[in-house]
Amino acid sequence: MIDTTVILPLIPVTTMAAEMKPSLAQELARELSLCCPSPDEEMDTVARYHNHEVGPNQCCSVVVQRIAAPIETVWGLVRRFDEPQTYKNFLRSCRMIAGDGGEVGCLREVHVVSGLPAQCSTERLEVLDEQKHAIGFRVVGGKHRLHNYRSVTTLHPSSYSTGGREDNDAAAGGTTTDCPTSCCKGTVVVESYVVDVPSGNTKEETCVFVDTIA
């Protein structure tokens, strides 16, 4: 099993949450252009998979994260439809109901940690694109308030720089020097979803809740 600490936020995480609209595509394009070697190709993947139909009583949002690990490492975790608890902190366990998690149509049942307004969720794998590093699922049952929830996650190769300034025992009269800067492989994770707005809640409240546990 891959040690999940490899992909914890070793560099600052950039999070963005907003309803899908034209400006969102511009924000994503800017984000990918800053760190992806082929931003146009990556935006084609975003346009293909993050194109949700949103009903009048639904909300749609996106979360973008930069992770300091190669895309192969991150994909090795994210593609495991049968083990989402390895990288989703709010999940306690998962069992497969149909299939082994390796093909579209598989069903899983996940159980959430205590303290959340949910117990379990039954989910169907709807997207698994190994070449474009895309995975998506739909919630089809369970005991929770997130009705008609569907989500897509895509991974995009990126790079980031390490290095900076180092204090050489400044308290003892030392100096501050520049450290060597190197370029490392990273990953941009784009996760979008659409879900019904529960009765008594606003779209904004629903997005804040889902973004928190996403």
PESUL-V718692 format. One record per backbone hydrogen bond with DSSP energy under -1.0 kcal/mol. NH is the residue of the N-H (numbers start at 0). CO is the residue of the C=O. E is the energy in kcal/mol with one decimal. If there is no record, write none. Layout:
BEGIN
nh: {NH	NH}
co: {CO	CO}
e: {E	E}
END
This chain:
BEGIN
nh: {5	6	7	9	23	25	26	27	28	29	30	31	32	33	35	41	42	43	44	45	46	47	48	49	57	58	60	62	64	66	68	73	74	75	76	77	78	79	80	82	85	86	87	90	91	92	94	96	97	104	105	106	107	108	109	110	111	112	117	118	120	121	122	123	124	125	126	128	133	134	135	136	137	138	139	140	142	146	149	150	151	152	153	154	155	157	158	159	161	165	167	168	171	172	173	176	178	181	183	185	186	187	188	189	190	191	192	193	194	195	196	200	205	206	207	208	209	210	211	212	213}
co: {2	3	4	7	20	21	22	23	24	25	26	27	28	29	31	37	38	39	40	41	42	43	44	45	54	194	192	190	188	186	66	69	70	71	73	73	74	76	78	79	82	83	83	87	110	110	108	106	106	124	102	97	122	94	120	92	118	89	115	142	109	140	107	137	105	135	135	133	128	152	126	150	123	148	121	121	119	144	193	136	191	134	189	132	187	185	34	183	181	176	174	166	168	169	168	165	163	161	159	157	66	155	64	153	62	151	60	149	58	146	56	197	201	202	203	204	205	206	207	208	209}
e: {-1.8	-1.4	-1.1	-1.6	-1.6	-1.3	-2.1	-2.7	-2.4	-2.2	-2.5	-2.8	-2.2	-1.1	-2.8	-2.0	-2.4	-1.5	-1.4	-2.1	-2.8	-1.8	-2.3	-2.7	-1.4	-2.5	-1.8	-2.8	-2.4	-3.1	-1.9	-2.0	-2.9	-1.5	-1.1	-2.7	-2.4	-1.3	-1.8	-1.6	-1.5	-1.6	-1.7	-1.6	-3.6	-1.5	-2.1	-2.6	-1.7	-2.7	-1.5	-2.2	-2.4	-2.7	-2.7	-2.3	-1.8	-2.6	-2.5	-2.9	-2.3	-2.6	-2.7	-3.0	-2.4	-2.6	-2.0	-3.0	-1.9	-2.5	-2.1	-1.9	-2.2	-3.1	-3.0	-1.2	-1.4	-1.5	-2.1	-2.7	-2.4	-3.2	-2.7	-2.1	-2.0	-2.2	-1.2	-2.2	-2.6	-3.0	-2.8	-1.1	-1.4	-1.7	-1.9	-2.3	-4.1	-1.0	-3.3	-2.6	-2.3	-3.1	-3.0	-2.7	-2.5	-2.6	-2.0	-2.0	-2.0	-2.6	-2.5	-2.0	-2.2	-2.5	-2.3	-2.1	-2.6	-2.9	-1.5	-1.4	-1.4}
END
